[in-house]
Amino acid sequence: MAATDILGRADAAHLLRRAGFGATPKELASFAQLTRGDAVALLLGTKTRRSRPPAGKPGAASLAKLQVWWLKQMQSPKWRLHEKVALFWHAHFATPWSAVPNPAQLARQNGVFREHGLGAFRTLLYEITRDAAMLEFRDGVRSGPADPNENFARALLEQYALGPRDLAGMPNYVEADVVAFARGLTGFQLGPKDLAGRVELDLFDGGSKQVFVGNDAEAVGVLGVEDGSGNPLPADRNLLDLLFTHRDSAGRPTLARFIAAKLWEWLAYPEPELALVDALADAFVASGYQTRALVSAILLRDEFWSAAARTSTPRTPVDFALASLRALGAKSSLATLPAALARMGMPLFDPPAVEGFDRGEAWLSAGLLQRRLEFAQALAAGRSSKTYALAPKKLFDPKSTDPAALVAGLLAALDVVPSPASLQVLVDYVAGGAGLDPKEFAERTLRGEVALALSLPEYQLH
């Protein structure tokens, strides 16, 4: 389908779920009138966002402030896609508070994801390489010529830029490459209050190194990232630039394929087809590795609008919670939401593993699903904006007494289509409250109906 096609409500809801965190009925009505191309362009915008969270003193209170601040940014209609991409990079370059309990450093890193998240990936990779939180977490500040630490070097190759194996299952690097990268990444140091490192030449391994033997990216010499004055080394000696010249066993740009596939899975569905990955990788390369161009290419692909992209991916806890609040018109200070997200398996600023957060079906494991249902019940029962404030009378048609119509209105707001059996359960539940007085019906039956709807298996996917 063409980028000039008018969205309509269903496509608008899909776009605002995947390229944001859900939508209000008013936002859906507005986007439904736009073409695909105009809607994507509106979400992407043209401006670079440079906001970063407030950094307080080390301690649990500062972590909570970081988390609440970010959740409020995710709720911003103007910046929803920017924040969705920043969340992707947060998971991609996972740096946990539990290992780096420094609010100033993590606030700076979060700002990097926002400022450079839609810009040149080369710039983002450089900023992360010298980022204070990453240098602390991956032991970069403790890596010198006498004992080069391989932690960040291995993560750079395996998790951040190339992946351990290409799409044909062939290795993208060997152990000697890890060792050489570790030597070339020595020397980054931090002052007491520095939020980004700089190479000190007396702590840099200036010996000759060789990487990617037999690959287009093969290089030998004094390889590194920057000189002692903060200037980048020439591309033929710069380890970060060499990553962009690396080719996989099919002769394709390894990094472009790796990032394109991973970002597609974040925004659309898992295990994309090879031809699709290559089309996206080509767009990424042609743009000079601008992430904005890659995201635009993803959102304008017909496959993004397919049934597979609407029903194959479990919502992350952040998606589940924020989309529910938005669709139901619930008010919240968000103060209690970080703890709820942590129970659901997604503690912001504190990814539980070096690989980031869970993905796919892991979000719906028995334990995490139970925590998700507890959030649904708390939201449905909420009567205070300090936690969650839901007003059933504003959500349901107060003049309607038809159970099927009341259920249909709720399902439309949530944009979910349940199975016939689930639909009947919802209708029967509302019908069971028919004998209650209006106030009790609203406070018991309708709130219970919200909890049931948020617990639908179909609502856990998007």
Summary of the structure (lengths in Angstrom):
residues: 462
radius of gyration: 24.1
end to end distance: 20.5
largest distance: 83.4
contacts: 1536
relative contact order: 0.10
helix: 55%
strand: 7%
